[in-house]
Amino acid sequence: MECSELVGYVASALVFATFYMNSMTMLRVLALTSNVTFIAYACLGGLFPILVLHIALLLLNAWRLLQSMRGDMRP
């Protein structure tokens, strides 16, 4: 198994783990971790669409985490 493949499996496991989170804050933190791991996977594998997707998701998850920490969550 190559290093990039291992990083991809770790990133996928982190996404799977987000579905077990009860707390929205912990879900966002785990999602951010998975986004960073997927960005590494995409860079290692030259996977541009995955890179673009997870950069966008990283920004969205960071924004939503900040909103929830401030109590600014609106539907």
CHARMM internal coordinates of N, CA and C (Angstrom, degrees):
IC EDIT
DIST 1 N 1 CA 1.4513
DIST 1 CA 1 C 1.5318
ANGL 1 N 1 CA 1 C 108.53
DIST 1 C 2 N 1.3022
ANGL 1 CA 1 C 2 N 115.27
DIHE 1 N 1 CA 1 C 2 N 130.50
DIST 2 N 2 CA 1.4612
ANGL 1 C 2 N 2 CA 120.87
DIHE 1 CA 1 C 2 N 2 CA 178.75
DIST 2 CA 2 C 1.5291
ANGL 2 N 2 CA 2 C 110.60
DIHE 1 C 2 N 2 CA 2 C -78.14
DIST 2 C 3 N 1.3259
ANGL 2 CA 2 C 3 N 115.11
DIHE 2 N 2 CA 2 C 3 N 160.36
DIST 3 N 3 CA 1.4639
ANGL 2 C 3 N 3 CA 121.49
DIHE 2 CA 2 C 3 N 3 CA 179.88
DIST 3 CA 3 C 1.5338
ANGL 3 N 3 CA 3 C 111.06
DIHE 2 C 3 N 3 CA 3 C -59.07
DIST 3 C 4 N 1.3320
ANGL 3 CA 3 C 4 N 117.02
DIHE 3 N 3 CA 3 C 4 N -43.74
DIST 4 N 4 CA 1.4667
ANGL 3 C 4 N 4 CA 119.92
DIHE 3 CA 3 C 4 N 4 CA -178.73
DIST 4 CA 4 C 1.5267
ANGL 4 N 4 CA 4 C 111.15
DIHE 3 C 4 N 4 CA 4 C -63.20
DIST 4 C 5 N 1.3160
ANGL 4 CA 4 C 5 N 116.32
DIHE 4 N 4 CA 4 C 5 N -36.59
DIST 5 N 5 CA 1.4644
ANGL 4 C 5 N 5 CA 120.53
DIHE 4 CA 4 C 5 N 5 CA 178.63
DIST 5 CA 5 C 1.5290
ANGL 5 N 5 CA 5 C 110.62
DIHE 4 C 5 N 5 CA 5 C -65.69
DIST 5 C 6 N 1.3163
ANGL 5 CA 5 C 6 N 116.99
DIHE 5 N 5 CA 5 C 6 N -41.55
DIST 6 N 6 CA 1.4588
ANGL 5 C 6 N 6 CA 122.02
DIHE 5 CA 5 C 6 N 6 CA 177.69
DIST 6 CA 6 C 1.5267
ANGL 6 N 6 CA 6 C 110.76
DIHE 5 C 6 N 6 CA 6 C -62.19
DIST 6 C 7 N 1.3240
ANGL 6 CA 6 C 7 N 116.79
DIHE 6 N 6 CA 6 C 7 N -43.53
DIST 7 N 7 CA 1.4730
ANGL 6 C 7 N 7 CA 121.35
DIHE 6 CA 6 C 7 N 7 CA 177.63
DIST 7 CA 7 C 1.5326
ANGL 7 N 7 CA 7 C 109.91
DIHE 6 C 7 N 7 CA 7 C -61.02
DIST 7 C 8 N 1.3257
ANGL 7 CA 7 C 8 N 117.55
DIHE 7 N 7 CA 7 C 8 N -39.75
DIST 8 N 8 CA 1.4618
ANGL 7 C 8 N 8 CA 121.72
DIHE 7 CA 7 C 8 N 8 CA 177.78
DIST 8 CA 8 C 1.5175
ANGL 8 N 8 CA 8 C 112.21
DIHE 7 C 8 N 8 CA 8 C -62.94
DIST 8 C 9 N 1.3289
ANGL 8 CA 8 C 9 N 117.08
DIHE 8 N 8 CA 8 C 9 N -40.47
DIST 9 N 9 CA 1.4701
ANGL 8 C 9 N 9 CA 120.62
DIHE 8 CA 8 C 9 N 9 CA 177.76
DIST 9 CA 9 C 1.5329
ANGL 9 N 9 CA 9 C 111.52
DIHE 8 C 9 N 9 CA 9 C -67.35
DIST 9 C 10 N 1.3170
ANGL 9 CA 9 C 10 N 116.56
DIHE 9 N 9 CA 9 C 10 N -39.43
DIST 10 N 10 CA 1.4677
ANGL 9 C 10 N 10 CA 119.96
DIHE 9 CA 9 C 10 N 10 CA 177.47
DIST 10 CA 10 C 1.5291
ANGL 10 N 10 CA 10 C 109.91
DIHE 9 C 10 N 10 CA 10 C -63.98
DIST 10 C 11 N 1.3260
ANGL 10 CA 10 C 11 N 116.97
DIHE 10 N 10 CA 10 C 11 N -44.43
DIST 11 N 11 CA 1.4664
ANGL 10 C 11 N 11 CA 121.18
DIHE 10 CA 10 C 11 N 11 CA 178.67
DIST 11 CA 11 C 1.5254
ANGL 11 N 11 CA 11 C 110.93
DIHE 10 C 11 N 11 CA 11 C -60.61
DIST 11 C 12 N 1.3110
ANGL 11 CA 11 C 12 N 116.90
DIHE 11 N 11 CA 11 C 12 N -42.12
DIST 12 N 12 CA 1.4665
ANGL 11 C 12 N 12 CA 121.02
DIHE 11 CA 11 C 12 N 12 CA 178.93
DIST 12 CA 12 C 1.5251
ANGL 12 N 12 CA 12 C 111.09
DIHE 11 C 12 N 12 CA 12 C -65.39
DIST 12 C 13 N 1.3259
ANGL 12 CA 12 C 13 N 116.92
DIHE 12 N 12 CA 12 C 13 N -39.76
DIST 13 N 13 CA 1.4687
ANGL 12 C 13 N 13 CA 120.64
DIHE 12 CA 12 C 13 N 13 CA 178.12
DIST 13 CA 13 C 1.5277
ANGL 13 N 13 CA 13 C 110.99
DIHE 12 C 13 N 13 CA 13 C -64.13
DIST 13 C 14 N 1.3242
ANGL 13 CA 13 C 14 N 116.59
DIHE 13 N 13 CA 13 C 14 N -37.07
DIST 14 N 14 CA 1.4639
ANGL 13 C 14 N 14 CA 119.93
DIHE 13 CA 13 C 14 N 14 CA 177.66
DIST 14 CA 14 C 1.5278
ANGL 14 N 14 CA 14 C 111.37
DIHE 13 C 14 N 14 CA 14 C -65.56
DIST 14 C 15 N 1.3237
ANGL 14 CA 14 C 15 N 117.18
DIHE 14 N 14 CA 14 C 15 N -40.38
DIST 15 N 15 CA 1.4697
ANGL 14 C 15 N 15 CA 120.15
DIHE 14 CA 14 C 15 N 15 CA 176.18
DIST 15 CA 15 C 1.5225
ANGL 15 N 15 CA 15 C 109.57
DIHE 14 C 15 N 15 CA 15 C -61.67
DIST 15 C 16 N 1.3154
ANGL 15 CA 15 C 16 N 116.60
DIHE 15 N 15 CA 15 C 16 N -44.75
DIST 16 N 16 CA 1.4668
ANGL 15 C 16 N 16 CA 121.14
DIHE 15 CA 15 C 16 N 16 CA 178.53
DIST 16 CA 16 C 1.5298
ANGL 16 N 16 CA 16 C 110.58
DIHE 15 C 16 N 16 CA 16 C -59.22
DIST 16 C 17 N 1.3219
ANGL 16 CA 16 C 17 N 116.69
DIHE 16 N 16 CA 16 C 17 N -41.49
DIST 17 N 17 CA 1.4649
ANGL 16 C 17 N 17 CA 121.19
DIHE 16 CA 16 C 17 N 17 CA -178.74
DIST 17 CA 17 C 1.5210
ANGL 17 N 17 CA 17 C 112.47
DIHE 16 C 17 N 17 CA 17 C -64.69
DIST 17 C 18 N 1.3332
ANGL 17 CA 17 C 18 N 118.14
DIHE 17 N 17 CA 17 C 18 N -27.82
DIST 18 N 18 CA 1.4705
ANGL 17 C 18 N 18 CA 119.63
DIHE 17 CA 17 C 18 N 18 CA 179.20
DIST 18 CA 18 C 1.5179
ANGL 18 N 18 CA 18 C 111.83
DIHE 17 C 18 N 18 CA 18 C -61.09
DIST 18 C 19 N 1.3204
ANGL 18 CA 18 C 19 N 117.41
DIHE 18 N 18 CA 18 C 19 N -26.66
DIST 19 N 19 CA 1.4574
ANGL 18 C 19 N 19 CA 120.56
DIHE 18 CA 18 C 19 N 19 CA -179.29
DIST 19 CA 19 C 1.5220
ANGL 19 N 19 CA 19 C 112.66
DIHE 18 C 19 N 19 CA 19 C -73.10
DIST 19 C 20 N 1.3247
ANGL 19 CA 19 C 20 N 118.35
DIHE 19 N 19 CA 19 C 20 N -10.86
DIST 20 N 20 CA 1.4523
ANGL 19 C 20 N 20 CA 122.84
DIHE 19 CA 19 C 20 N 20 CA 177.45
DIST 20 CA 20 C 1.5224
ANGL 20 N 20 CA 20 C 113.00
DIHE 19 C 20 N 20 CA 20 C -94.33
DIST 20 C 21 N 1.3059
ANGL 20 CA 20 C 21 N 117.54
DIHE 20 N 20 CA 20 C 21 N -8.39
DIST 21 N 21 CA 1.4597
ANGL 20 C 21 N 21 CA 121.12
DIHE 20 CA 20 C 21 N 21 CA -175.21
DIST 21 CA 21 C 1.5240
ANGL 21 N 21 CA 21 C 111.24
DIHE 20 C 21 N 21 CA 21 C -74.01
DIST 21 C 22 N 1.3239
ANGL 21 CA 21 C 22 N 115.59
DIHE 21 N 21 CA 21 C 22 N 133.54
DIST 22 N 22 CA 1.4628
ANGL 21 C 22 N 22 CA 121.43
DIHE 21 CA 21 C 22 N 22 CA 175.35
DIST 22 CA 22 C 1.5237
ANGL 22 N 22 CA 22 C 110.76
DIHE 21 C 22 N 22 CA 22 C -91.64
DIST 22 C 23 N 1.3082
ANGL 22 CA 22 C 23 N 116.23
DIHE 22 N 22 CA 22 C 23 N -31.21
DIST 23 N 23 CA 1.4564
ANGL 22 C 23 N 23 CA 122.13
DIHE 22 CA 22 C 23 N 23 CA -177.45
DIST 23 CA 23 C 1.5276
ANGL 23 N 23 CA 23 C 109.93
DIHE 22 C 23 N 23 CA 23 C -93.35
DIST 23 C 24 N 1.3151
ANGL 23 CA 23 C 24 N 115.56
DIHE 23 N 23 CA 23 C 24 N 133.24
DIST 24 N 24 CA 1.4573
ANGL 23 C 24 N 24 CA 120.57
DIHE 23 CA 23 C 24 N 24 CA 178.80
DIST 24 CA 24 C 1.5298
ANGL 24 N 24 CA 24 C 110.88
DIHE 23 C 24 N 24 CA 24 C -64.60
DIST 24 C 25 N 1.3236
ANGL 24 CA 24 C 25 N 117.11
DIHE 24 N 24 CA 24 C 25 N -36.02
DIST 25 N 25 CA 1.4583
ANGL 24 C 25 N 25 CA 120.59
DIHE 24 CA 24 C 25 N 25 CA 178.81
DIST 25 CA 25 C 1.5249
ANGL 25 N 25 CA 25 C 110.56
DIHE 24 C 25 N 25 CA 25 C -63.57
DIST 25 C 26 N 1.3205
ANGL 25 CA 25 C 26 N 117.21
DIHE 25 N 25 CA 25 C 26 N -47.37
DIST 26 N 26 CA 1.4631
ANGL 25 C 26 N 26 CA 120.34
DIHE 25 CA 25 C 26 N 26 CA 179.49
DIST 26 CA 26 C 1.5308
ANGL 26 N 26 CA 26 C 110.92
DIHE 25 C 26 N 26 CA 26 C -65.55
DIST 26 C 27 N 1.3210
ANGL 26 CA 26 C 27 N 116.82
DIHE 26 N 26 CA 26 C 27 N -35.74
DIST 27 N 27 CA 1.4631
ANGL 26 C 27 N 27 CA 120.16
DIHE 26 CA 26 C 27 N 27 CA 177.29
DIST 27 CA 27 C 1.5256
ANGL 27 N 27 CA 27 C 109.75
DIHE 26 C 27 N 27 CA 27 C -60.61
DIST 27 C 28 N 1.3315
ANGL 27 CA 27 C 28 N 117.33
DIHE 27 N 27 CA 27 C 28 N -45.64
DIST 28 N 28 CA 1.4682
ANGL 27 C 28 N 28 CA 120.98
DIHE 27 CA 27 C 28 N 28 CA -179.27
DIST 28 CA 28 C 1.5251
ANGL 28 N 28 CA 28 C 111.42
DIHE 27 C 28 N 28 CA 28 C -65.97
DIST 28 C 29 N 1.3312
ANGL 28 CA 28 C 29 N 117.24
DIHE 28 N 28 CA 28 C 29 N -39.74
DIST 29 N 29 CA 1.4645
ANGL 28 C 29 N 29 CA 120.25
DIHE 28 CA 28 C 29 N 29 CA 178.68
DIST 29 CA 29 C 1.5270
ANGL 29 N 29 CA 29 C 110.15
DIHE 28 C 29 N 29 CA 29 C -63.68
DIST 29 C 30 N 1.3133
ANGL 29 CA 29 C 30 N 117.03
DIHE 29 N 29 CA 29 C 30 N -44.37
DIST 30 N 30 CA 1.4554
ANGL 29 C 30 N 30 CA 120.84
DIHE 29 CA 29 C 30 N 30 CA 178.55
DIST 30 CA 30 C 1.5259
ANGL 30 N 30 CA 30 C 111.00
DIHE 29 C 30 N 30 CA 30 C -66.90
DIST 30 C 31 N 1.3245
ANGL 30 CA 30 C 31 N 117.05
DIHE 30 N 30 CA 30 C 31 N -37.94
DIST 31 N 31 CA 1.4663
ANGL 30 C 31 N 31 CA 120.99
DIHE 30 CA 30 C 31 N 31 CA 177.23
DIST 31 CA 31 C 1.5294
ANGL 31 N 31 CA 31 C 110.58
DIHE 30 C 31 N 31 CA 31 C -63.84
DIST 31 C 32 N 1.3294
ANGL 31 CA 31 C 32 N 117.22
DIHE 31 N 31 CA 31 C 32 N -40.53
DIST 32 N 32 CA 1.4650
ANGL 31 C 32 N 32 CA 120.85
DIHE 31 CA 31 C 32 N 32 CA 176.74
DIST 32 CA 32 C 1.5314
ANGL 32 N 32 CA 32 C 110.66
DIHE 31 C 32 N 32 CA 32 C -61.85
DIST 32 C 33 N 1.3226
ANGL 32 CA 32 C 33 N 116.11
DIHE 32 N 32 CA 32 C 33 N -42.35
DIST 33 N 33 CA 1.4613
ANGL 32 C 33 N 33 CA 120.59
DIHE 32 CA 32 C 33 N 33 CA 178.01
DIST 33 CA 33 C 1.5203
ANGL 33 N 33 CA 33 C 110.71
DIHE 32 C 33 N 33 CA 33 C -62.03
DIST 33 C 34 N 1.3255
ANGL 33 CA 33 C 34 N 115.88
DIHE 33 N 33 CA 33 C 34 N -42.30
DIST 34 N 34 CA 1.4682
ANGL 33 C 34 N 34 CA 119.46
DIHE 33 CA 33 C 34 N 34 CA 178.81
DIST 34 CA 34 C 1.5259
ANGL 34 N 34 CA 34 C 111.00
DIHE 33 C 34 N 34 CA 34 C -66.84
DIST 34 C 35 N 1.3280
ANGL 34 CA 34 C 35 N 117.87
DIHE 34 N 34 CA 34 C 35 N -36.89
DIST 35 N 35 CA 1.4645
ANGL 34 C 35 N 35 CA 120.48
DIHE 34 CA 34 C 35 N 35 CA 177.29
DIST 35 CA 35 C 1.5158
ANGL 35 N 35 CA 35 C 111.29
DIHE 34 C 35 N 35 CA 35 C -62.45
DIST 35 C 36 N 1.3241
ANGL 35 CA 35 C 36 N 117.07
DIHE 35 N 35 CA 35 C 36 N -44.41
DIST 36 N 36 CA 1.4646
ANGL 35 C 36 N 36 CA 121.00
DIHE 35 CA 35 C 36 N 36 CA 178.98
DIST 36 CA 36 C 1.5329
ANGL 36 N 36 CA 36 C 109.78
DIHE 35 C 36 N 36 CA 36 C -62.36
DIST 36 C 37 N 1.3270
ANGL 36 CA 36 C 37 N 116.82
DIHE 36 N 36 CA 36 C 37 N -41.59
DIST 37 N 37 CA 1.4619
ANGL 36 C 37 N 37 CA 120.75
DIHE 36 CA 36 C 37 N 37 CA 179.93
DIST 37 CA 37 C 1.5255
ANGL 37 N 37 CA 37 C 111.05
DIHE 36 C 37 N 37 CA 37 C -66.84
DIST 37 C 38 N 1.3332
ANGL 37 CA 37 C 38 N 117.33
DIHE 37 N 37 CA 37 C 38 N -40.82
DIST 38 N 38 CA 1.4630
ANGL 37 C 38 N 38 CA 120.21
DIHE 37 CA 37 C 38 N 38 CA 176.74
DIST 38 CA 38 C 1.5293
ANGL 38 N 38 CA 38 C 111.58
DIHE 37 C 38 N 38 CA 38 C -66.15
DIST 38 C 39 N 1.3249
ANGL 38 CA 38 C 39 N 117.61
DIHE 38 N 38 CA 38 C 39 N -33.95
DIST 39 N 39 CA 1.4655
ANGL 38 C 39 N 39 CA 120.59
DIHE 38 CA 38 C 39 N 39 CA 176.39
DIST 39 CA 39 C 1.5264
ANGL 39 N 39 CA 39 C 109.67
DIHE 38 C 39 N 39 CA 39 C -63.57
DIST 39 C 40 N 1.3218
ANGL 39 CA 39 C 40 N 116.82
DIHE 39 N 39 CA 39 C 40 N -42.44
DIST 40 N 40 CA 1.4689
ANGL 39 C 40 N 40 CA 120.70
DIHE 39 CA 39 C 40 N 40 CA 176.62
DIST 40 CA 40 C 1.5262
ANGL 40 N 40 CA 40 C 110.41
DIHE 39 C 40 N 40 CA 40 C -62.50
DIST 40 C 41 N 1.3299
ANGL 40 CA 40 C 41 N 116.40
DIHE 40 N 40 CA 40 C 41 N -44.54
DIST 41 N 41 CA 1.4712
ANGL 40 C 41 N 41 CA 121.61
DIHE 40 CA 40 C 41 N 41 CA 178.80
DIST 41 CA 41 C 1.5276
ANGL 41 N 41 CA 41 C 110.78
DIHE 40 C 41 N 41 CA 41 C -59.35
DIST 41 C 42 N 1.3320
ANGL 41 CA 41 C 42 N 116.15
DIHE 41 N 41 CA 41 C 42 N -45.04
DIST 42 N 42 CA 1.4643
ANGL 41 C 42 N 42 CA 120.33
DIHE 41 CA 41 C 42 N 42 CA -179.31
DIST 42 CA 42 C 1.5239
ANGL 42 N 42 CA 42 C 111.56
DIHE 41 C 42 N 42 CA 42 C -65.13
DIST 42 C 43 N 1.3192
ANGL 42 CA 42 C 43 N 116.81
DIHE 42 N 42 CA 42 C 43 N -39.35
DIST 43 N 43 CA 1.4674
ANGL 42 C 43 N 43 CA 120.25
DIHE 42 CA 42 C 43 N 43 CA 178.12
DIST 43 CA 43 C 1.5218
ANGL 43 N 43 CA 43 C 110.95
DIHE 42 C 43 N 43 CA 43 C -66.04
DIST 43 C 44 N 1.3238
ANGL 43 CA 43 C 44 N 116.77
DIHE 43 N 43 CA 43 C 44 N -43.07
DIST 44 N 44 CA 1.4681
ANGL 43 C 44 N 44 CA 120.48
DIHE 43 CA 43 C 44 N 44 CA -179.94
DIST 44 CA 44 C 1.5248
ANGL 44 N 44 CA 44 C 112.18
DIHE 43 C 44 N 44 CA 44 C -65.22
DIST 44 C 45 N 1.3357
ANGL 44 CA 44 C 45 N 116.00
DIHE 44 N 44 CA 44 C 45 N -34.57
DIST 45 N 45 CA 1.4561
ANGL 44 C 45 N 45 CA 119.96
DIHE 44 CA 44 C 45 N 45 CA -176.25
DIST 45 CA 45 C 1.5135
ANGL 45 N 45 CA 45 C 115.29
DIHE 44 C 45 N 45 CA 45 C -99.05
DIST 45 C 46 N 1.3338
ANGL 45 CA 45 C 46 N 117.02
DIHE 45 N 45 CA 45 C 46 N -0.55
DIST 46 N 46 CA 1.4611
ANGL 45 C 46 N 46 CA 119.72
DIHE 45 CA 45 C 46 N 46 CA -178.32
DIST 46 CA 46 C 1.5179
ANGL 46 N 46 CA 46 C 112.40
DIHE 45 C 46 N 46 CA 46 C 64.57
DIST 46 C 47 N 1.3304
ANGL 46 CA 46 C 47 N 116.35
DIHE 46 N 46 CA 46 C 47 N 39.04
DIST 47 N 47 CA 1.4636
ANGL 46 C 47 N 47 CA 122.33
DIHE 46 CA 46 C 47 N 47 CA -175.78
DIST 47 CA 47 C 1.5293
ANGL 47 N 47 CA 47 C 109.37
DIHE 46 C 47 N 47 CA 47 C -103.04
DIST 47 C 48 N 1.3314
ANGL 47 CA 47 C 48 N 115.77
DIHE 47 N 47 CA 47 C 48 N 83.86
DIST 48 N 48 CA 1.4604
ANGL 47 C 48 N 48 CA 121.66
DIHE 47 CA 47 C 48 N 48 CA -173.56
DIST 48 CA 48 C 1.5404
ANGL 48 N 48 CA 48 C 113.78
DIHE 47 C 48 N 48 CA 48 C -59.53
DIST 48 C 49 N 1.3419
ANGL 48 CA 48 C 49 N 121.04
DIHE 48 N 48 CA 48 C 49 N -45.36
DIST 49 N 49 CA 1.4677
ANGL 48 C 49 N 49 CA 119.24
DIHE 48 CA 48 C 49 N 49 CA -179.73
DIST 49 CA 49 C 1.5391
ANGL 49 N 49 CA 49 C 112.73
DIHE 48 C 49 N 49 CA 49 C -60.40
DIST 49 C 50 N 1.3189
ANGL 49 CA 49 C 50 N 117.26
DIHE 49 N 49 CA 49 C 50 N -38.42
DIST 50 N 50 CA 1.4648
ANGL 49 C 50 N 50 CA 120.56
DIHE 49 CA 49 C 50 N 50 CA 178.58
DIST 50 CA 50 C 1.5279
ANGL 50 N 50 CA 50 C 109.75
DIHE 49 C 50 N 50 CA 50 C -68.81
DIST 50 C 51 N 1.3130
ANGL 50 CA 50 C 51 N 117.03
DIHE 50 N 50 CA 50 C 51 N -38.11
DIST 51 N 51 CA 1.4567
ANGL 50 C 51 N 51 CA 121.51
DIHE 50 CA 50 C 51 N 51 CA 177.69
DIST 51 CA 51 C 1.5253
ANGL 51 N 51 CA 51 C 110.79
DIHE 50 C 51 N 51 CA 51 C -60.58
DIST 51 C 52 N 1.3167
ANGL 51 CA 51 C 52 N 117.07
DIHE 51 N 51 CA 51 C 52 N -49.61
DIST 52 N 52 CA 1.4692
ANGL 51 C 52 N 52 CA 121.43
DIHE 51 CA 51 C 52 N 52 CA -179.64
DIST 52 CA 52 C 1.5275
ANGL 52 N 52 CA 52 C 110.65
DIHE 51 C 52 N 52 CA 52 C -61.74
DIST 52 C 53 N 1.3260
ANGL 52 CA 52 C 53 N 116.74
DIHE 52 N 52 CA 52 C 53 N -45.82
DIST 53 N 53 CA 1.4688
ANGL 52 C 53 N 53 CA 120.90
DIHE 52 CA 52 C 53 N 53 CA -179.91
DIST 53 CA 53 C 1.5225
ANGL 53 N 53 CA 53 C 111.03
DIHE 52 C 53 N 53 CA 53 C -58.01
DIST 53 C 54 N 1.3147
ANGL 53 CA 53 C 54 N 118.13
DIHE 53 N 53 CA 53 C 54 N -48.29
DIST 54 N 54 CA 1.4622
ANGL 53 C 54 N 54 CA 119.89
DIHE 53 CA 53 C 54 N 54 CA -173.73
DIST 54 CA 54 C 1.5198
ANGL 54 N 54 CA 54 C 113.11
DIHE 53 C 54 N 54 CA 54 C -78.10
DIST 54 C 55 N 1.3088
ANGL 54 CA 54 C 55 N 118.22
DIHE 54 N 54 CA 54 C 55 N -23.13
DIST 55 N 55 CA 1.4706
ANGL 54 C 55 N 55 CA 119.19
DIHE 54 CA 54 C 55 N 55 CA 170.62
DIST 55 CA 55 C 1.5246
ANGL 55 N 55 CA 55 C 108.85
DIHE 54 C 55 N 55 CA 55 C -66.90
DIST 55 C 56 N 1.3358
ANGL 55 CA 55 C 56 N 116.66
DIHE 55 N 55 CA 55 C 56 N -44.34
DIST 56 N 56 CA 1.4705
ANGL 55 C 56 N 56 CA 120.48
DIHE 55 CA 55 C 56 N 56 CA 178.03
DIST 56 CA 56 C 1.5300
ANGL 56 N 56 CA 56 C 110.69
DIHE 55 C 56 N 56 CA 56 C -63.20
DIST 56 C 57 N 1.3324
ANGL 56 CA 56 C 57 N 117.33
DIHE 56 N 56 CA 56 C 57 N -43.51
DIST 57 N 57 CA 1.4650
ANGL 56 C 57 N 57 CA 120.84
DIHE 56 CA 56 C 57 N 57 CA 179.41
DIST 57 CA 57 C 1.5272
ANGL 57 N 57 CA 57 C 111.73
DIHE 56 C 57 N 57 CA 57 C -66.53
DIST 57 C 58 N 1.3225
ANGL 57 CA 57 C 58 N 116.86
DIHE 57 N 57 CA 57 C 58 N -35.02
DIST 58 N 58 CA 1.4636
ANGL 57 C 58 N 58 CA 120.79
DIHE 57 CA 57 C 58 N 58 CA 177.16
DIST 58 CA 58 C 1.5245
ANGL 58 N 58 CA 58 C 110.05
DIHE 57 C 58 N 58 CA 58 C -60.36
DIST 58 C 59 N 1.3213
ANGL 58 CA 58 C 59 N 116.43
DIHE 58 N 58 CA 58 C 59 N -47.09
DIST 59 N 59 CA 1.4675
ANGL 58 C 59 N 59 CA 120.55
DIHE 58 CA 58 C 59 N 59 CA 179.21
DIST 59 CA 59 C 1.5222
ANGL 59 N 59 CA 59 C 111.32
DIHE 58 C 59 N 59 CA 59 C -63.70
DIST 59 C 60 N 1.3285
ANGL 59 CA 59 C 60 N 116.70
DIHE 59 N 59 CA 59 C 60 N -43.17
DIST 60 N 60 CA 1.4634
ANGL 59 C 60 N 60 CA 120.86
DIHE 59 CA 59 C 60 N 60 CA 179.23
DIST 60 CA 60 C 1.5220
ANGL 60 N 60 CA 60 C 111.42
DIHE 59 C 60 N 60 CA 60 C -63.95
DIST 60 C 61 N 1.3238
ANGL 60 CA 60 C 61 N 117.73
DIHE 60 N 60 CA 60 C 61 N -46.11
DIST 61 N 61 CA 1.4619
ANGL 60 C 61 N 61 CA 120.69
DIHE 60 CA 60 C 61 N 61 CA 179.85
DIST 61 CA 61 C 1.5243
ANGL 61 N 61 CA 61 C 111.85
DIHE 60 C 61 N 61 CA 61 C -64.82
DIST 61 C 62 N 1.3335
ANGL 61 CA 61 C 62 N 117.46
DIHE 61 N 61 CA 61 C 62 N -38.12
DIST 62 N 62 CA 1.4650
ANGL 61 C 62 N 62 CA 120.59
DIHE 61 CA 61 C 62 N 62 CA 177.81
DIST 62 CA 62 C 1.5299
ANGL 62 N 62 CA 62 C 110.37
DIHE 61 C 62 N 62 CA 62 C -64.82
DIST 62 C 63 N 1.3268
ANGL 62 CA 62 C 63 N 116.25
DIHE 62 N 62 CA 62 C 63 N -42.74
DIST 63 N 63 CA 1.4648
ANGL 62 C 63 N 63 CA 120.66
DIHE 62 CA 62 C 63 N 63 CA 179.03
DIST 63 CA 63 C 1.5272
ANGL 63 N 63 CA 63 C 110.86
DIHE 62 C 63 N 63 CA 63 C -62.99
DIST 63 C 64 N 1.3287
ANGL 63 CA 63 C 64 N 116.84
DIHE 63 N 63 CA 63 C 64 N -45.85
DIST 64 N 64 CA 1.4670
ANGL 63 C 64 N 64 CA 120.60
DIHE 63 CA 63 C 64 N 64 CA -179.92
DIST 64 CA 64 C 1.5245
ANGL 64 N 64 CA 64 C 111.90
DIHE 63 C 64 N 64 CA 64 C -66.59
DIST 64 C 65 N 1.3273
ANGL 64 CA 64 C 65 N 117.59
DIHE 64 N 64 CA 64 C 65 N -35.28
DIST 65 N 65 CA 1.4633
ANGL 64 C 65 N 65 CA 120.20
DIHE 64 CA 64 C 65 N 65 CA 176.82
DIST 65 CA 65 C 1.5257
ANGL 65 N 65 CA 65 C 110.11
DIHE 64 C 65 N 65 CA 65 C -64.57
DIST 65 C 66 N 1.3217
ANGL 65 CA 65 C 66 N 116.88
DIHE 65 N 65 CA 65 C 66 N -45.15
DIST 66 N 66 CA 1.4689
ANGL 65 C 66 N 66 CA 119.79
DIHE 65 CA 65 C 66 N 66 CA 177.48
DIST 66 CA 66 C 1.5235
ANGL 66 N 66 CA 66 C 111.36
DIHE 65 C 66 N 66 CA 66 C -61.12
DIST 66 C 67 N 1.3228
ANGL 66 CA 66 C 67 N 117.16
DIHE 66 N 66 CA 66 C 67 N -41.52
DIST 67 N 67 CA 1.4689
ANGL 66 C 67 N 67 CA 120.75
DIHE 66 CA 66 C 67 N 67 CA 177.76
DIST 67 CA 67 C 1.5204
ANGL 67 N 67 CA 67 C 110.74
DIHE 66 C 67 N 67 CA 67 C -60.63
DIST 67 C 68 N 1.3106
ANGL 67 CA 67 C 68 N 117.15
DIHE 67 N 67 CA 67 C 68 N -45.80
DIST 68 N 68 CA 1.4697
ANGL 67 C 68 N 68 CA 120.01
DIHE 67 CA 67 C 68 N 68 CA -177.23
DIST 68 CA 68 C 1.5261
ANGL 68 N 68 CA 68 C 110.95
DIHE 67 C 68 N 68 CA 68 C -67.97
DIST 68 C 69 N 1.3276
ANGL 68 CA 68 C 69 N 117.82
DIHE 68 N 68 CA 68 C 69 N -33.17
DIST 69 N 69 CA 1.4507
ANGL 68 C 69 N 69 CA 120.35
DIHE 68 CA 68 C 69 N 69 CA 178.44
DIST 69 CA 69 C 1.5265
ANGL 69 N 69 CA 69 C 111.96
DIHE 68 C 69 N 69 CA 69 C -70.61
DIST 69 C 70 N 1.3390
ANGL 69 CA 69 C 70 N 115.84
DIHE 69 N 69 CA 69 C 70 N -29.02
DIST 70 N 70 CA 1.4694
ANGL 69 C 70 N 70 CA 120.94
DIHE 69 CA 69 C 70 N 70 CA 176.65
DIST 70 CA 70 C 1.5173
ANGL 70 N 70 CA 70 C 112.69
DIHE 69 C 70 N 70 CA 70 C -86.01
DIST 70 C 71 N 1.3140
ANGL 70 CA 70 C 71 N 117.45
DIHE 70 N 70 CA 70 C 71 N -13.14
DIST 71 N 71 CA 1.4627
ANGL 70 C 71 N 71 CA 121.52
DIHE 70 CA 70 C 71 N 71 CA -176.32
DIST 71 CA 71 C 1.5097
ANGL 71 N 71 CA 71 C 112.94
DIHE 70 C 71 N 71 CA 71 C 80.59
DIST 71 C 72 N 1.3312
ANGL 71 CA 71 C 72 N 117.36
DIHE 71 N 71 CA 71 C 72 N 22.98
DIST 72 N 72 CA 1.4668
ANGL 71 C 72 N 72 CA 123.09
DIHE 71 CA 71 C 72 N 72 CA -176.99
DIST 72 CA 72 C 1.5261
ANGL 72 N 72 CA 72 C 113.73
DIHE 71 C 72 N 72 CA 72 C -94.05
DIST 72 C 73 N 1.2960
ANGL 72 CA 72 C 73 N 119.17
DIHE 72 N 72 CA 72 C 73 N 13.08
DIST 73 N 73 CA 1.4717
ANGL 72 C 73 N 73 CA 120.16
DIHE 72 CA 72 C 73 N 73 CA -174.68
DIST 73 CA 73 C 1.5219
ANGL 73 N 73 CA 73 C 110.54
DIHE 72 C 73 N 73 CA 73 C -66.97
DIST 73 C 74 N 1.3067
ANGL 73 CA 73 C 74 N 114.81
DIHE 73 N 73 CA 73 C 74 N 125.15
DIST 74 N 74 CA 1.4655
ANGL 73 C 74 N 74 CA 122.16
DIHE 73 CA 73 C 74 N 74 CA 175.97
DIST 74 CA 74 C 1.5175
ANGL 74 N 74 CA 74 C 107.89
DIHE 73 C 74 N 74 CA 74 C -126.08
DIST 74 C 75 N 1.3087
ANGL 74 CA 74 C 75 N 118.44
DIHE 74 N 74 CA 74 C 75 N 148.71
DIST 75 N 75 CA 1.4687
ANGL 74 C 75 N 75 CA 119.65
DIHE 74 CA 74 C 75 N 75 CA 179.63
DIST 75 CA 75 C 1.4947
ANGL 75 N 75 CA 75 C 113.84
DIHE 74 C 75 N 75 CA 75 C -63.97
END
COOR INIT
IC SEED 1 N 1 CA 1 C
IC BUILD
